[in-house]
Amino acid sequence: RTWLLAAAQAGHPQAPTALAEMLAAEQPDTARYWFEKAAVAGDAAAQNGLAHLLAHSPDPHLRWQSLTWHLRAAVAGYAPAQLDAALALRGELPTLQADLLKRAALDGLPQAQYQWACCLAQGQGVTMDRAQALYWWELAAQAGHMQAASEVGAALMAGDGTVADAKAALRWLQAAANADVPKAQWNLGGMYASGKGGLVQDIKRAFVWCHRAANQGFTPALATLGVLFERIGKKEEAVASLRQAADRGDGEAQYNLAVL
């Protein structure tokens, strides 16, 4: 820290950003000074670092400046800033958000590839293309992004944007489920409940995986638990699970609860 400070004061071009990054957690005001110094000089990493620092300010004006700095770094071609700027938009300006995510995805950031695929899958700021969404999810999944792996598994299971392949779906879902991705746990539970993907039908394992997903607050898993309880004749437990999911707005649970 001492030598970085000396280098920054001596005008070394990379030292202010490195020093600010070191100080950000413990001395945010000092970190802001050095981030701003490098950001104004055009350092994209400093611009993005300053944006992260300002994003946590209680001052709404400074929080707005945060997005401005993210965008300046993004326009300079700094891939992490393209991703951060897109996420900071929080669904506003969807076309700009999609463009930023695409740029960062093309630069190879797995999180950006996952988010860009979500835009393609939902048609947010871009023409919907489920096949392209699967392509980008697979790229992210191959890089170890487990939420993307969950989406790949779900798409392969349903034949969404590709030819259905239950065995391949199972491999991706098992990896994501073991990494505690609730949607994957829920889908894996469904595969055990139905015996898909070469699995032997196993209601006990279906319960285990759906419970794990439900314990993380994943509402569709609660709805599935209700169906599983009803299947084994435990109607009180079925009603309790379905009611929880129905109260959270799950349409399938609302329908099944009405039937019970």
Accessible surface in RSA format (square Angstrom, percent):
REM  Atomic radii and reference values for relative SASA: ProtOr
REM  Chains: A
REM  Algorithm: Lee & Richards
REM  Probe-radius: 1.40
REM  Slices: 20
REM RES _ NUM      All-atoms   Total-Side   Main-Chain    Non-polar    All polar
REM                ABS   REL    ABS   REL    ABS   REL    ABS   REL    ABS   REL
RES ARG A   1   122.86  51.6  90.23  46.0  32.63  77.7  44.79  61.2  78.07  47.3
RES THR A   2   105.39  75.0  99.18 100.6   6.21  14.8  65.66  88.2  39.73  60.1
RES TRP A   3   211.12  84.7 207.86 100.6   3.27   7.7 179.91  95.9  31.21  50.6
RES LEU A   4    47.39  26.4  46.14  33.0   1.25   3.1  46.79  32.9   0.60   1.6
RES LEU A   5    68.79  38.3  68.79  49.2   0.00   0.0  68.79  48.3   0.00   0.0
RES ALA A   6    44.08  40.5  36.33  56.1   7.75  17.6  39.75  56.0   4.33  11.5
RES ALA A   7    31.86  29.3  24.64  38.0   7.22  16.4  31.46  44.3   0.40   1.1
RES ALA A   8     2.22   2.0   0.00   0.0   2.22   5.0   0.00   0.0   2.22   5.9
RES GLN A   9   125.75  70.3  89.52  65.4  36.23  86.3  33.25  70.8  92.50  70.2
RES ALA A  10    88.98  81.8  46.27  71.4  42.72  97.2  58.58  82.5  30.41  80.5
RES GLY A  11    57.12  70.4   0.00   N/A  57.12  70.4  33.56  92.1  23.55  52.7
RES HIS A  12    86.54  47.3  79.09  55.0   7.45  19.0  54.67  56.3  31.87  37.1
RES PRO A  13   104.94  76.5  85.55  78.0  19.39  70.5  95.70  79.0   9.24  57.4
RES GLN A  14   128.61  71.9 125.95  92.1   2.66   6.3  38.22  81.3  90.39  68.6
RES ALA A  15     4.02   3.7   1.61   2.5   2.42   5.5   4.02   5.7   0.00   0.0
RES PRO A  16    10.98   8.0  10.98  10.0   0.00   0.0  10.98   9.1   0.00   0.0
RES THR A  17    10.57   7.5  10.57  10.7   0.00   0.0  10.57  14.2   0.00   0.0
RES ALA A  18    39.61  36.4  33.47  51.6   6.15  14.0  35.27  49.7   4.34  11.5
RES LEU A  19     1.40   0.8   1.40   1.0   0.00   0.0   1.40   1.0   0.00   0.0
RES ALA A  20     0.00   0.0   0.00   0.0   0.00   0.0   0.00   0.0   0.00   0.0
RES GLU A  21   102.96  59.1  81.92  62.0  21.04  50.1  31.99  61.9  70.98  57.9
RES MET A  22    90.48  46.9  67.14  44.4  23.33  55.6  71.97  61.2  18.50  24.5
RES LEU A  23     6.93   3.9   6.93   5.0   0.00   0.0   6.93   4.9   0.00   0.0
RES ALA A  24    30.58  28.1  24.76  38.2   5.82  13.2  24.99  35.2   5.59  14.8
RES ALA A  25   100.00  91.9  60.97  94.1  39.03  88.8  72.04 101.5  27.96  74.1
RES GLU A  26   123.72  71.0  93.34  70.6  30.38  72.3  39.81  77.0  83.91  68.5
RES GLN A  27    74.18  41.5  69.01  50.4   5.17  12.3  27.75  59.1  46.43  35.2
RES PRO A  28    66.10  48.2  65.24  59.5   0.86   3.1  65.39  54.0   0.71   4.4
RES ASP A  29   122.53  85.8 113.15 112.6   9.38  22.2  36.31  85.5  86.22  86.0
RES THR A  30    54.84  39.0  49.57  50.3   5.27  12.6  30.01  40.3  24.83  37.5
RES ALA A  31     0.00   0.0   0.00   0.0   0.00   0.0   0.00   0.0   0.00   0.0
RES ARG A  32    78.79  33.1  78.79  40.2   0.00   0.0  18.45  25.2  60.34  36.6
RES TYR A  33   122.75  57.3 118.34  67.3   4.41  11.5  89.88  67.5  32.87  40.5
RES TRP A  34    16.70   6.7  16.70   8.1   0.00   0.0  12.00   6.4   4.70   7.6
RES PHE A  35     5.35   2.7   5.35   3.3   0.00   0.0   5.35   3.2   0.00   0.0
RES GLU A  36    57.06  32.8  56.82  43.0   0.24   0.6  16.30  31.5  40.75  33.3
RES LYS A  37   105.56  51.5  90.71  55.7  14.85  35.4  54.41  49.0  51.15  54.5
RES ALA A  38     5.55   5.1   1.01   1.6   4.55  10.3   5.55   7.8   0.00   0.0
RES ALA A  39     0.00   0.0   0.00   0.0   0.00   0.0   0.00   0.0   0.00   0.0
RES VAL A  40   111.37  73.3  91.77  83.1  19.60  47.2  92.28  80.2  19.09  51.8
RES ALA A  41    90.48  83.2  46.40  71.6  44.08 100.3  58.51  82.4  31.97  84.7
RES GLY A  42    47.69  58.8   0.00   N/A  47.69  58.8  24.48  67.2  23.21  52.0
RES ASP A  43    41.76  29.3  30.70  30.6  11.06  26.2  19.13  45.0  22.63  22.6
RES ALA A  44    20.56  18.9  15.79  24.4   4.76  10.8  15.79  22.2   4.76  12.6
RES ALA A  45    30.28  27.8  25.08  38.7   5.20  11.8  25.22  35.5   5.07  13.4
RES ALA A  46     0.00   0.0   0.00   0.0   0.00   0.0   0.00   0.0   0.00   0.0
RES GLN A  47     9.57   5.3   9.57   7.0   0.00   0.0   0.00   0.0   9.57   7.3
RES ASN A  48     9.33   6.4   9.33   9.0   0.00   0.0   1.38   3.3   7.94   7.7
RES GLY A  49    15.03  18.5   0.00   N/A  15.03  18.5  12.56  34.5   2.47   5.5
RES LEU A  50     0.22   0.1   0.22   0.2   0.00   0.0   0.22   0.2   0.00   0.0
RES ALA A  51     0.00   0.0   0.00   0.0   0.00   0.0   0.00   0.0   0.00   0.0
RES HIS A  52    82.47  45.1  81.81  56.9   0.66   1.7  58.07  59.8  24.41  28.4
RES LEU A  53    34.62  19.3  23.65  16.9  10.98  27.6  26.24  18.4   8.39  22.6
RES LEU A  54     3.50   2.0   3.11   2.2   0.40   1.0   3.50   2.5   0.00   0.0
RES ALA A  55    43.38  39.9  28.64  44.2  14.73  33.5  29.86  42.0  13.52  35.8
RES HIS A  56   154.40  84.4 123.99  86.2  30.42  77.8  93.24  96.1  61.17  71.2
RES SER A  57    18.44  15.6  10.72  14.3   7.73  17.8  12.99  27.7   5.45   7.6
RES PRO A  58   127.08  92.6 101.94  92.9  25.14  91.4 111.61  92.2  15.47  96.1
RES ASP A  59    60.35  42.3  54.81  54.6   5.53  13.1  20.94  49.3  39.41  39.3
RES PRO A  60    90.05  65.6  84.04  76.6   6.01  21.8  84.74  70.0   5.31  33.0
RES HIS A  61   114.83  62.8 108.36  75.3   6.47  16.5  80.44  82.9  34.38  40.0
RES LEU A  62    28.78  16.0  28.78  20.6   0.00   0.0  28.78  20.2   0.00   0.0
RES ARG A  63   105.26  44.2  96.68  49.3   8.59  20.4  33.23  45.4  72.04  43.7
RES TRP A  64   166.22  66.7 161.75  78.3   4.46  10.5 141.55  75.5  24.66  40.0
RES GLN A  65    53.56  30.0  53.53  39.1   0.03   0.1  18.33  39.0  35.23  26.7
RES SER A  66     5.17   4.4   5.17   6.9   0.00   0.0   1.82   3.9   3.35   4.7
RES LEU A  67    24.68  13.7  24.27  17.4   0.41   1.0  24.28  17.1   0.40   1.1
RES THR A  68    60.47  43.0  58.21  59.0   2.26   5.4  47.49  63.8  12.98  19.6
RES TRP A  69    29.22  11.7  29.22  14.1   0.00   0.0  20.91  11.2   8.31  13.5
RES HIS A  70     6.86   3.7   6.86   4.8   0.00   0.0   0.31   0.3   6.55   7.6
RES LEU A  71    47.68  26.6  47.60  34.1   0.08   0.2  47.68  33.5   0.00   0.0
RES ARG A  72   114.60  48.1 104.89  53.5   9.71  23.1  34.81  47.6  79.79  48.4
RES ALA A  73     0.00   0.0   0.00   0.0   0.00   0.0   0.00   0.0   0.00   0.0
RES ALA A  74     2.77   2.5   0.00   0.0   2.77   6.3   0.03   0.0   2.74   7.3
RES VAL A  75   131.95  86.8 101.39  91.8  30.56  73.6 109.35  95.0  22.59  61.3
RES ALA A  76    72.86  67.0  28.64  44.2  44.22 100.6  41.14  57.9  31.72  84.0
RES GLY A  77    44.23  54.5   0.00   N/A  44.23  54.5  24.58  67.4  19.65  44.0
RES TYR A  78    71.38  33.3  66.40  37.8   4.98  13.0  42.29  31.8  29.09  35.9
RES ALA A  79    13.25  12.2  10.74  16.6   2.51   5.7  10.74  15.1   2.51   6.7
RES PRO A  80    48.77  35.5  47.37  43.2   1.40   5.1  48.64  40.2   0.14   0.8
RES ALA A  81     0.00   0.0   0.00   0.0   0.00   0.0   0.00   0.0   0.00   0.0
RES GLN A  82     6.46   3.6   6.46   4.7   0.00   0.0   0.00   0.0   6.46   4.9
RES LEU A  83    19.31  10.8  19.31  13.8   0.00   0.0  19.31  13.6   0.00   0.0
RES ASP A  84    28.12  19.7  24.15  24.0   3.97   9.4   4.03   9.5  24.10  24.0
RES ALA A  85     0.00   0.0   0.00   0.0   0.00   0.0   0.00   0.0   0.00   0.0
RES ALA A  86     0.00   0.0   0.00   0.0   0.00   0.0   0.00   0.0   0.00   0.0
RES LEU A  87    73.14  40.7  61.58  44.1  11.56  29.1  63.25  44.4   9.89  26.6
RES ALA A  88    37.07  34.1  17.84  27.5  19.23  43.8  24.33  34.3  12.74  33.8
RES LEU A  89     8.69   4.8   4.30   3.1   4.39  11.0   6.35   4.5   2.34   6.3
RES ARG A  90   205.07  86.1 173.34  88.4  31.74  75.6  65.96  90.1 139.11  84.3
RES GLY A  91    48.96  60.4   0.00   N/A  48.96  60.4  29.35  80.6  19.61  43.9
RES GLU A  92   119.72  68.7 118.01  89.3   1.71   4.1  39.30  76.0  80.43  65.7
RES LEU A  93   110.41  61.5 101.01  72.3   9.40  23.6 105.98  74.4   4.43  11.9
RES PRO A  94    62.25  45.4  61.46  56.0   0.79   2.9  61.54  50.8   0.71   4.4
RES THR A  95    96.76  68.8  95.59  96.9   1.17   2.8  68.27  91.7  28.49  43.1
RES LEU A  96    65.39  36.4  59.08  42.3   6.30  15.8  63.28  44.4   2.10   5.7
RES GLN A  97    20.91  11.7  20.91  15.3   0.00   0.0   1.08   2.3  19.83  15.0
RES ALA A  98     2.89   2.7   2.72   4.2   0.17   0.4   2.89   4.1   0.00   0.0
RES ASP A  99    56.60  39.6  51.77  51.5   4.83  11.4  19.26  45.3  37.33  37.2
RES LEU A 100     8.90   5.0   8.90   6.4   0.00   0.0   8.90   6.3   0.00   0.0
RES LEU A 101     3.83   2.1   3.83   2.7   0.00   0.0   3.83   2.7   0.00   0.0
RES LYS A 102    90.28  44.0  90.28  55.4   0.00   0.0  33.96  30.6  56.32  60.0
RES ARG A 103   125.76  52.8 122.10  62.2   3.66   8.7  24.45  33.4 101.32  61.4
RES ALA A 104     0.00   0.0   0.00   0.0   0.00   0.0   0.00   0.0   0.00   0.0
RES ALA A 105     1.23   1.1   0.00   0.0   1.23   2.8   0.00   0.0   1.23   3.2
RES LEU A 106   115.72  64.4  84.53  60.5  31.19  78.4  86.38  60.7  29.34  78.9
RES ASP A 107    86.46  60.6  54.42  54.2  32.03  75.7  12.97  30.5  73.49  73.3
RES GLY A 108    41.44  51.1   0.00   N/A  41.44  51.1  22.99  63.1  18.44  41.3
RES LEU A 109    46.76  26.0  46.76  33.5   0.00   0.0  46.76  32.8   0.00   0.0
RES PRO A 110    45.60  33.2  45.60  41.6   0.00   0.0  45.60  37.7   0.00   0.0
RES GLN A 111    59.92  33.5  58.14  42.5   1.78   4.2  30.37  64.7  29.54  22.4
RES ALA A 112     0.00   0.0   0.00   0.0   0.00   0.0   0.00   0.0   0.00   0.0
RES GLN A 113    15.20   8.5  15.20  11.1   0.00   0.0   0.00   0.0  15.20  11.5
RES TYR A 114    27.36  12.8  27.36  15.6   0.00   0.0   5.70   4.3  21.67  26.7
RES GLN A 115    41.63  23.3  41.02  30.0   0.62   1.5   0.00   0.0  41.63  31.6
RES TRP A 116    13.34   5.4  13.34   6.5   0.00   0.0  12.82   6.8   0.52   0.8
RES ALA A 117     0.00   0.0   0.00   0.0   0.00   0.0   0.00   0.0   0.00   0.0
RES CYS A 118    19.44  14.7  19.44  21.7   0.00   0.0   9.00  22.8  10.43  11.2
RES CYS A 119     5.50   4.2   5.50   6.1   0.00   0.0   0.00   0.0   5.50   5.9
RES LEU A 120     9.26   5.2   9.26   6.6   0.00   0.0   9.26   6.5   0.00   0.0
RES ALA A 121     3.19   2.9   2.04   3.1   1.16   2.6   2.04   2.9   1.16   3.1
RES GLN A 122   100.76  56.3  79.10  57.8  21.66  51.6  32.56  69.3  68.20  51.7
RES GLY A 123    29.87  36.8   0.00   N/A  29.87  36.8   4.74  13.0  25.12  56.3
RES GLN A 124    87.47  48.9  82.85  60.6   4.62  11.0  23.27  49.5  64.21  48.7
RES GLY A 125    24.88  30.7   0.00   N/A  24.88  30.7   9.00  24.7  15.88  35.6
RES VAL A 126    48.07  31.6  29.94  27.1  18.12  43.7  40.67  35.3   7.40  20.1
RES THR A 127   116.91  83.1 102.92 104.3  13.99  33.3  74.20  99.7  42.70  64.6
RES MET A 128   110.50  57.2  90.10  59.6  20.40  48.6  61.45  52.2  49.04  65.0
RES ASP A 129    56.60  39.6  50.89  50.7   5.70  13.5  15.34  36.1  41.26  41.1
RES ARG A 130    87.58  36.8  81.93  41.8   5.65  13.5  31.84  43.5  55.74  33.8
RES ALA A 131    56.66  52.1  48.14  74.3   8.52  19.4  48.59  68.4   8.07  21.4
RES GLN A 132    78.89  44.1  78.89  57.7   0.00   0.0  19.88  42.3  59.01  44.8
RES ALA A 133     0.11   0.1   0.11   0.2   0.00   0.0   0.11   0.2   0.00   0.0
RES LEU A 134    12.07   6.7  12.07   8.6   0.00   0.0  12.07   8.5   0.00   0.0
RES TYR A 135   106.78  49.9 104.11  59.2   2.67   6.9  69.53  52.3  37.25  45.9
RES TRP A 136    22.61   9.1  22.61  10.9   0.00   0.0  19.67  10.5   2.93   4.8
RES TRP A 137    13.04   5.2  13.04   6.3   0.00   0.0  13.04   7.0   0.00   0.0
RES GLU A 138    55.09  31.6  55.09  41.7   0.00   0.0   3.98   7.7  51.11  41.7
RES LEU A 139    58.92  32.8  53.77  38.5   5.16  13.0  53.77  37.8   5.16  13.9
RES ALA A 140     0.00   0.0   0.00   0.0   0.00   0.0   0.00   0.0   0.00   0.0
RES ALA A 141     4.54   4.2   0.00   0.0   4.54  10.3   0.00   0.0   4.54  12.0
RES GLN A 142   127.36  71.2  89.39  65.3  37.97  90.4  37.76  80.4  89.60  68.0
RES ALA A 143    65.98  60.7  24.57  37.9  41.41  94.2  37.68  53.1  28.30  75.0
RES GLY A 144    46.95  57.9   0.00   N/A  46.95  57.9  27.25  74.8  19.71  44.1
RES HIS A 145    27.30  14.9  19.01  13.2   8.29  21.2  23.52  24.2   3.78   4.4
RES MET A 146    54.57  28.3  49.47  32.7   5.11  12.2  44.38  37.7  10.19  13.5
RES GLN A 147    89.77  50.2  87.66  64.1   2.11   5.0  18.18  38.7  71.59  54.3
RES ALA A 148     0.00   0.0   0.00   0.0   0.00   0.0   0.00   0.0   0.00   0.0
RES ALA A 149     0.00   0.0   0.00   0.0   0.00   0.0   0.00   0.0   0.00   0.0
RES SER A 150     1.40   1.2   1.40   1.9   0.00   0.0   1.40   3.0   0.00   0.0
RES GLU A 151    28.32  16.3  27.59  20.9   0.73   1.7   0.88   1.7  27.44  22.4
RES VAL A 152     0.00   0.0   0.00   0.0   0.00   0.0   0.00   0.0   0.00   0.0
RES GLY A 153     0.00   0.0   0.00   N/A   0.00   0.0   0.00   0.0   0.00   0.0
RES ALA A 154    18.12  16.7  15.56  24.0   2.56   5.8  15.86  22.3   2.26   6.0
RES ALA A 155     6.55   6.0   3.60   5.6   2.94   6.7   6.18   8.7   0.37   1.0
RES LEU A 156    17.25   9.6  17.25  12.3   0.00   0.0  17.25  12.1   0.00   0.0
RES MET A 157    44.11  22.8  30.04  19.9  14.07  33.5  26.76  22.8  17.35  23.0
RES ALA A 158    77.92  71.6  40.58  62.6  37.34  84.9  50.44  71.0  27.48  72.8
RES GLY A 159    26.91  33.2   0.00   N/A  26.91  33.2   4.52  12.4  22.39  50.1
RES ASP A 160    44.01  30.8  36.95  36.8   7.06  16.7  14.56  34.3  29.44  29.4
RES GLY A 161    32.49  40.1   0.00   N/A  32.49  40.1  14.30  39.2  18.19  40.7
RES THR A 162    52.86  37.6  27.47  27.8  25.39  60.5  17.12  23.0  35.74  54.0
RES VAL A 163   128.77  84.7 120.69 109.3   8.08  19.5 125.95 109.4   2.83   7.7
RES ALA A 164    60.00  55.2  39.57  61.1  20.43  46.5  39.80  56.1  20.20  53.5
RES ASP A 165    64.34  45.1  58.94  58.7   5.41  12.8  16.50  38.8  47.85  47.7
RES ALA A 166    36.54  33.6  28.87  44.6   7.67  17.5  28.98  40.8   7.56  20.0
RES LYS A 167   138.47  67.6 136.13  83.5   2.34   5.6  79.12  71.2  59.34  63.2
RES ALA A 168    10.10   9.3   9.84  15.2   0.26   0.6   9.84  13.9   0.26   0.7
RES ALA A 169     0.00   0.0   0.00   0.0   0.00   0.0   0.00   0.0   0.00   0.0
RES LEU A 170    20.82  11.6  20.82  14.9   0.00   0.0  20.82  14.6   0.00   0.0
RES ARG A 171   157.27  66.0 147.93  75.4   9.34  22.2  70.17  95.9  87.11  52.8
RES TRP A 172    57.96  23.3  57.20  27.7   0.76   1.8  45.69  24.4  12.28  19.9
RES LEU A 173     0.00   0.0   0.00   0.0   0.00   0.0   0.00   0.0   0.00   0.0
RES GLN A 174    62.78  35.1  62.47  45.7   0.31   0.7  14.28  30.4  48.50  36.8
RES ALA A 175    44.52  40.9  31.36  48.4  13.16  29.9  39.85  56.1   4.67  12.4
RES ALA A 176     0.00   0.0   0.00   0.0   0.00   0.0   0.00   0.0   0.00   0.0
RES ALA A 177     0.00   0.0   0.00   0.0   0.00   0.0   0.00   0.0   0.00   0.0
RES ASN A 178   105.58  72.8  78.53  75.9  27.05  65.1  26.30  63.3  79.28  76.6
RES ALA A 179    51.59  47.4  19.79  30.5  31.80  72.3  31.82  44.8  19.77  52.4
RES ASP A 180    74.65  52.3  67.61  67.3   7.03  16.6  17.44  41.0  57.21  57.1
RES VAL A 181    17.01  11.2  15.52  14.1   1.48   3.6  17.01  14.8   0.00   0.0
RES PRO A 182    36.98  26.9  36.98  33.7   0.00   0.0  36.98  30.5   0.00   0.0
RES LYS A 183    65.43  31.9  65.33  40.1   0.10   0.2  33.85  30.5  31.58  33.6
RES ALA A 184     0.00   0.0   0.00   0.0   0.00   0.0   0.00   0.0   0.00   0.0
RES GLN A 185     0.23   0.1   0.23   0.2   0.00   0.0   0.00   0.0   0.23   0.2
RES TRP A 186    67.84  27.2  67.09  32.5   0.75   1.8  63.98  34.1   3.86   6.3
RES ASN A 187    13.28   9.2  11.01  10.6   2.27   5.5   2.06   4.9  11.23  10.8
RES LEU A 188     2.47   1.4   2.47   1.8   0.00   0.0   2.47   1.7   0.00   0.0
RES GLY A 189     0.18   0.2   0.00   N/A   0.18   0.2   0.03   0.1   0.15   0.3
RES GLY A 190    29.34  36.2   0.00   N/A  29.34  36.2  25.40  69.7   3.94   8.8
RES MET A 191     0.99   0.5   0.21   0.1   0.79   1.9   0.71   0.6   0.28   0.4
RES TYR A 192    15.84   7.4  15.84   9.0   0.00   0.0   4.89   3.7  10.94  13.5
RES ALA A 193     8.21   7.5   7.97  12.3   0.24   0.5   7.97  11.2   0.24   0.6
RES SER A 194    62.49  52.8  33.23  44.4  29.26  67.4  36.92  78.6  25.57  35.8
RES GLY A 195    25.21  31.1   0.00   N/A  25.21  31.1   4.48  12.3  20.73  46.4
RES LYS A 196   103.73  50.6  97.88  60.1   5.85  13.9  59.70  53.7  44.04  46.9
RES GLY A 197    10.68  13.2   0.00   N/A  10.68  13.2   1.73   4.7   8.95  20.0
RES GLY A 198    68.22  84.1   0.00   N/A  68.22  84.1  31.61  86.8  36.61  82.0
RES LEU A 199    31.51  17.5  21.03  15.0  10.48  26.3  22.76  16.0   8.75  23.5
RES VAL A 200   126.98  83.6 117.01 105.9   9.97  24.0 121.71 105.8   5.27  14.3
RES GLN A 201   105.86  59.2  84.05  61.4  21.81  51.9  20.48  43.6  85.37  64.8
RES ASP A 202    45.39  31.8  40.51  40.3   4.89  11.6  11.56  27.2  33.83  33.7
RES ILE A 203    41.68  23.7  37.20  27.7   4.48  10.8  37.20  26.8   4.48  12.2
RES LYS A 204   163.93  80.0 156.19  95.8   7.74  18.4 102.92  92.6  61.01  65.0
RES ARG A 205   126.73  53.2 126.73  64.6   0.00   0.0  20.95  28.6 105.78  64.1
RES ALA A 206     0.00   0.0   0.00   0.0   0.00   0.0   0.00   0.0   0.00   0.0
RES PHE A 207    25.03  12.5  25.03  15.5   0.00   0.0  25.03  15.2   0.00   0.0
RES VAL A 208    76.89  50.6  72.49  65.6   4.39  10.6  76.45  66.4   0.44   1.2
RES TRP A 209    31.52  12.6  31.52  15.3   0.00   0.0  22.97  12.2   8.55  13.9
RES CYS A 210     0.04   0.0   0.04   0.0   0.00   0.0   0.00   0.0   0.04   0.0
RES HIS A 211    74.83  40.9  74.83  52.0   0.00   0.0  51.93  53.5  22.91  26.7
RES ARG A 212    91.66  38.5  87.61  44.7   4.04   9.6  34.28  46.9  57.38  34.8
RES ALA A 213     0.00   0.0   0.00   0.0   0.00   0.0   0.00   0.0   0.00   0.0
RES ALA A 214    14.54  13.4   4.38   6.8  10.16  23.1   4.64   6.5   9.90  26.2
RES ASN A 215   127.19  87.7  89.12  86.1  38.06  91.7  29.12  70.1  98.07  94.8
RES GLN A 216    89.51  50.1  52.35  38.3  37.15  88.5  35.76  76.1  53.74  40.8
RES GLY A 217    44.98  55.5   0.00   N/A  44.98  55.5  23.68  65.0  21.30  47.7
RES PHE A 218    45.30  22.7  40.88  25.3   4.42  11.5  45.05  27.3   0.25   0.7
RES THR A 219    26.41  18.8  24.26  24.6   2.15   5.1  12.97  17.4  13.45  20.3
RES PRO A 220    38.40  28.0  37.37  34.1   1.03   3.7  37.81  31.2   0.59   3.7
RES ALA A 221     0.00   0.0   0.00   0.0   0.00   0.0   0.00   0.0   0.00   0.0
RES LEU A 222    14.28   8.0  14.28  10.2   0.00   0.0  14.28  10.0   0.00   0.0
RES ALA A 223     6.75   6.2   6.43   9.9   0.33   0.7   6.75   9.5   0.01   0.0
RES THR A 224    28.39  20.2  26.25  26.6   2.14   5.1  16.26  21.8  12.12  18.3
RES LEU A 225     4.70   2.6   4.70   3.4   0.00   0.0   4.70   3.3   0.00   0.0
RES GLY A 226     0.00   0.0   0.00   N/A   0.00   0.0   0.00   0.0   0.00   0.0
RES VAL A 227    58.03  38.2  56.07  50.8   1.95   4.7  58.01  50.4   0.02   0.1
RES LEU A 228     1.69   0.9   1.69   1.2   0.00   0.0   1.69   1.2   0.00   0.0
RES PHE A 229    28.67  14.3  28.67  17.8   0.00   0.0  28.67  17.4   0.00   0.0
RES GLU A 230    68.60  39.4  62.36  47.2   6.24  14.9   8.87  17.2  59.73  48.8
RES ARG A 231   121.98  51.2  90.40  46.1  31.58  75.2  47.43  64.8  74.55  45.2
RES ILE A 232    81.90  46.6  49.76  37.1  32.14  77.5  58.65  42.2  23.25  63.1
RES GLY A 233    55.50  68.4   0.00   N/A  55.50  68.4  28.48  78.2  27.01  60.5
RES LYS A 234   102.09  49.8  96.97  59.5   5.12  12.2  50.27  45.2  51.82  55.2
RES LYS A 235   123.82  60.4 120.14  73.7   3.68   8.8  66.61  60.0  57.21  60.9
RES GLU A 236   153.04  87.9 140.75 106.5  12.29  29.3  58.56 113.3  94.48  77.1
RES GLU A 237    74.65  42.9  70.38  53.2   4.27  10.2  34.17  66.1  40.48  33.1
RES ALA A 238     0.00   0.0   0.00   0.0   0.00   0.0   0.00   0.0   0.00   0.0
RES VAL A 239    44.29  29.1  44.29  40.1   0.00   0.0  44.29  38.5   0.00   0.0
RES ALA A 240    52.65  48.4  44.41  68.5   8.24  18.7  51.17  72.1   1.48   3.9
RES SER A 241     8.81   7.4   8.81  11.8   0.00   0.0   0.00   0.0   8.81  12.3
RES LEU A 242     1.58   0.9   1.58   1.1   0.00   0.0   1.58   1.1   0.00   0.0
RES ARG A 243   125.61  52.7 125.61  64.0   0.00   0.0  40.52  55.4  85.09  51.6
RES GLN A 244    88.34  49.4  83.65  61.1   4.69  11.2  32.86  70.0  55.48  42.1
RES ALA A 245     0.00   0.0   0.00   0.0   0.00   0.0   0.00   0.0   0.00   0.0
RES ALA A 246    11.90  10.9   6.52  10.1   5.38  12.2   6.77   9.5   5.13  13.6
RES ASP A 247   116.87  81.9  79.75  79.4  37.12  87.8  30.20  71.1  86.67  86.4
RES ARG A 248   128.00  53.7  89.63  45.7  38.37  91.4  44.87  61.3  83.13  50.4
RES GLY A 249    52.20  64.4   0.00   N/A  52.20  64.4  26.30  72.2  25.90  58.0
RES ASP A 250    24.89  17.4  16.47  16.4   8.42  19.9   9.17  21.6  15.72  15.7
RES GLY A 251    46.15  56.9   0.00   N/A  46.15  56.9  31.17  85.5  14.99  33.6
RES GLU A 252   115.02  66.0 107.25  81.1   7.77  18.5  41.40  80.1  73.62  60.1
RES ALA A 253     0.00   0.0   0.00   0.0   0.00   0.0   0.00   0.0   0.00   0.0
RES GLN A 254    84.67  47.3  76.90  56.2   7.77  18.5  28.74  61.2  55.93  42.4
RES TYR A 255   144.66  67.5 138.29  78.7   6.37  16.6 102.27  76.9  42.40  52.3
RES ASN A 256    30.76  21.2  29.95  28.9   0.81   1.9   6.33  15.2  24.43  23.6
RES LEU A 257    39.16  21.8  31.64  22.6   7.52  18.9  31.64  22.2   7.52  20.2
RES ALA A 258    86.54  79.6  47.64  73.5  38.90  88.5  60.96  85.8  25.58  67.8
RES VAL A 259   102.86  67.7  71.60  64.8  31.25  75.3  79.45  69.0  23.40  63.5
RES LEU A 260    76.45  42.6  17.64  12.6  58.81 147.8  32.98  23.2  43.47 117.0
END  Absolute sums over single chains surface
CHAIN  1 A    13320.7      10766.7       2553.9       7550.4       5770.3
END  Absolute sums over all chains
TOTAL         13320.7      10766.7       2553.9       7550.4       5770.3
